[in-house]
Amino acid sequence: MVKNNISRDLIGRCGLYCGACDIYRAYVDKNEKKQKRMAKYFKCKPSQIRCHGCQNLNHENWSQDCKILQCLNRNEYKYCYECNNTERCDIFQKLNKRYNDIPLGNLKKLKKIGEERWLKEQISRWSCPQCGKPFDYETEKCPSCGFVLRSK
């Protein structure tokens, strides 16, 4: 669903912003090199590295096998923050550690300020301040204009 040109499809149910997710960015940016690298990491085919966002699931999405989404659906939760076990959940903590505690912080903020405001903040945070193009969690230099986003 799009409201004010903001797609709620990109609100990750685990606390990640799908618009900066490696899988989503590799797929929508048609970055074959990144898809191949990620396929090697996840032990799958590069063609399987594809997603339209966690709120827009279909049979082609990467997320069909996501253990977090399976848990959320099984328990009828929209977001991990609805579960009392999030901070002790092994599945969630593995993701949270991989992304340096971003998911947990994002879940707390999402719960506090709501979807629309959170999504606007994420779009701003994960867009290059120089050219405005989106980038993913791993990016240190804007792939569009070369602006240094953060140093190593």
C-alpha positions as CSV (number, residue, x, y, z in Angstrom):
1,M,0.0,0.0,0.0
2,V,1.3,3.5,-0.8
3,K,0.3,6.5,1.2
4,N,1.8,9.9,0.4
5,N,4.3,8.1,-1.9
6,I,5.5,6.0,1.0
7,S,5.3,2.2,0.6
8,R,4.4,0.4,3.7
9,D,5.7,-2.8,2.0
10,L,9.2,-1.7,3.1
11,I,8.5,-1.9,6.8
12,G,10.4,-5.0,7.8
13,R,8.4,-7.0,10.3
14,C,11.7,-7.9,12.1
15,G,12.7,-4.2,12.6
16,L,14.8,-3.9,9.5
17,Y,13.9,-1.3,6.9
18,C,13.4,-3.4,3.7
19,G,14.4,-0.5,1.6
20,A,18.0,-0.9,2.9
21,C,17.9,-4.7,3.1
22,D,20.8,-6.3,1.1
23,I,18.4,-8.7,-0.6
24,Y,15.8,-6.1,-1.5
25,R,18.5,-3.6,-2.8
26,A,20.4,-6.3,-4.8
27,Y,17.1,-7.3,-6.4
28,V,15.5,-4.0,-7.2
29,D,18.8,-2.4,-8.2
30,K,19.5,-5.4,-10.5
31,N,22.9,-5.7,-8.9
32,E,23.9,-9.2,-10.3
33,K,27.3,-9.1,-8.6
34,K,25.8,-8.6,-5.2
35,Q,23.1,-11.2,-6.0
36,K,25.9,-13.7,-6.8
37,R,27.8,-12.9,-3.6
38,M,24.7,-13.2,-1.5
39,A,23.7,-16.4,-3.2
40,K,27.1,-17.9,-2.2
41,Y,26.6,-16.7,1.4
42,F,23.0,-18.1,1.6
43,K,23.8,-21.2,-0.4
44,C,21.2,-20.6,-3.0
45,K,20.9,-19.5,-6.7
46,P,21.4,-15.8,-7.5
47,S,17.9,-15.8,-9.0
48,Q,16.6,-16.6,-5.5
49,I,17.9,-13.3,-4.1
50,R,14.8,-11.3,-4.7
51,C,12.2,-9.5,-2.6
52,H,9.5,-6.8,-2.8
53,G,9.5,-6.1,1.0
54,C,8.1,-8.0,4.0
55,Q,4.7,-6.5,3.7
56,N,4.3,-7.5,0.1
57,L,4.9,-11.3,0.1
58,N,4.3,-13.4,-2.9
59,H,5.6,-16.8,-4.1
60,E,8.7,-15.2,-5.7
61,N,10.0,-13.5,-2.6
62,W,13.1,-14.5,-0.7
63,S,11.2,-14.3,2.5
64,Q,9.0,-17.4,2.1
65,D,11.6,-19.3,4.1
66,C,12.2,-16.6,6.7
67,K,12.0,-18.1,10.1
68,I,11.0,-14.8,11.7
69,L,8.1,-14.3,9.2
70,Q,7.0,-17.9,9.8
71,C,7.0,-17.3,13.6
72,L,5.1,-14.0,13.2
73,N,2.5,-15.6,11.0
74,R,2.1,-18.6,13.3
75,N,1.6,-16.3,16.3
76,E,-0.5,-13.8,14.3
77,Y,1.8,-10.9,15.0
78,K,2.5,-8.1,12.6
79,Y,5.9,-7.1,14.1
80,C,8.4,-8.8,16.4
81,Y,7.8,-6.1,19.1
82,E,4.4,-7.7,19.8
83,C,6.1,-10.8,21.1
84,N,7.2,-10.9,24.8
85,N,10.2,-13.1,23.8
86,T,11.9,-10.9,21.2
87,E,15.0,-10.0,23.2
88,R,15.5,-13.7,24.2
89,C,14.6,-15.2,20.8
90,D,17.6,-17.0,19.2
91,I,16.3,-16.4,15.7
92,F,15.7,-12.7,16.2
93,Q,19.0,-12.3,18.1
94,K,21.0,-13.8,15.2
95,L,19.5,-11.2,12.9
96,N,19.9,-8.4,15.4
97,K,23.6,-9.3,15.9
98,R,24.2,-9.4,12.1
99,Y,22.9,-5.9,11.8
100,N,24.6,-4.4,14.9
101,D,21.4,-4.1,17.0
102,I,19.6,-2.0,14.3
103,P,16.5,-4.3,14.3
104,L,15.9,-4.1,18.0
105,G,16.3,-0.3,18.1
106,N,14.1,0.0,15.1
107,L,11.4,-2.1,16.6
108,K,11.3,0.0,19.7
109,K,11.1,3.2,17.7
110,L,8.5,1.8,15.3
111,K,6.3,0.8,18.3
112,K,6.8,4.3,19.8
113,I,6.3,6.6,16.8
114,G,4.2,4.5,14.4
115,E,4.6,3.2,10.9
116,E,4.3,6.4,8.8
117,R,6.8,8.5,10.8
118,W,9.2,5.6,11.2
119,L,9.1,4.9,7.5
120,K,9.8,8.5,6.7
121,E,12.8,8.5,9.0
122,Q,14.1,5.3,7.5
123,I,13.8,6.6,4.0
124,S,15.8,9.7,5.0
125,R,18.4,7.6,6.9
126,W,19.0,5.2,4.0
127,S,19.2,7.7,1.2
128,C,22.4,9.5,0.2
129,P,22.5,13.0,1.5
130,Q,24.2,14.2,-1.7
131,C,22.1,12.6,-4.5
132,G,19.1,11.2,-2.6
133,K,19.5,7.6,-4.0
134,P,18.8,4.7,-1.7
135,F,21.6,2.5,-0.3
136,D,21.8,-0.7,1.8
137,Y,23.0,-1.5,5.2
138,E,26.5,-2.6,4.0
139,T,27.2,0.5,1.9
140,E,30.0,2.8,2.9
141,K,30.0,4.9,-0.3
142,C,27.0,5.8,-2.4
143,P,26.8,3.6,-5.4
144,S,25.3,6.4,-7.5
145,C,27.5,9.4,-6.8
146,G,30.4,8.1,-4.7
147,F,29.6,10.2,-1.6
148,V,31.3,8.7,1.5
149,L,28.4,7.7,3.8
150,R,30.5,6.3,6.6
151,S,34.2,5.3,7.0
152,K,35.3,1.8,7.7
